[in-house]
Amino acid sequence: MKIQKRVDFNLVGEAVEQEAFWNRIMGEHAKFVRGFLDPTEELLFDKAHRFGKEFDRLTIEAIYFFYCLF
């Protein structure tokens, strides 16, 4: 819409905002799926839990890396 209206915008900033939005959504999905797993399935539950934690860690690392560039 901004392009159609010929509004000036920061392409990198817009890309970072979109990335942050989708990373947050995907992280929420990972935790949501974990919530539906049977806790008695310990290996699967633990793997899903670790995936959610790793996703969060990588997201923070990416944000930090980006801000170090600029």
N, C-alpha and C positions, 0 to 999 in steps of 0.2 A: 504494500500500500504506500509505503514511503517513497518507493521508486516511482510509482504511478503519479504521485502528487508532487514529485520532484523536490522532496524535502531532503536537505542535507543530513547525512547520518554517518556515523563511524562504522564502517563495515566490520572491522576487527571487533569493536565493542559489541555490535549486534551478534556476531558469531559467538563470542564468549557468553553472552546472555542466553542464547539458544542452547549452547552446550551445557551451561550450568542448569538450565531448566530441565533438559532431558536427562542429565545425570541424576538430578534429584528425583525425577519420576521413576527412572529405572532402579535407583536404590530403594525407593519405597516399594516398588513391585517385588524386588528380591526379598525384602523383609515380610511383605504380605504373603508371598508364597510359603515362606518358612512357617508362618503362622498357621497354615493349613496342614502342615505335616504332622503325622502322628509322633508325639514325643517318645513313644516307645521304640520307634525306628531310630535309634540313637545315632547310627552312622550317617544316615541321610539327613537327619535333623542337624547334626553337628556340621556336616558339609555345607548345608544351606546357611547356617549361622556364620561359618567362616567366610563364605562367599560374600555375604552382606557386609561383614567387617572389612574384608579386602577391597570391596568396591568403594566403601567409604574412604579407606586409606588412599587408594589410587586417585579418587576424586580430589581429595585434599592436596595430594602431591601435584596433580595437574594444575590446580589453581595456584599453588605456590610457585610452580615453574613458570606459569604464564606471567604472574606479577613480577617475577625476577627479571623477565625479559624487558619489561616496560618500566 
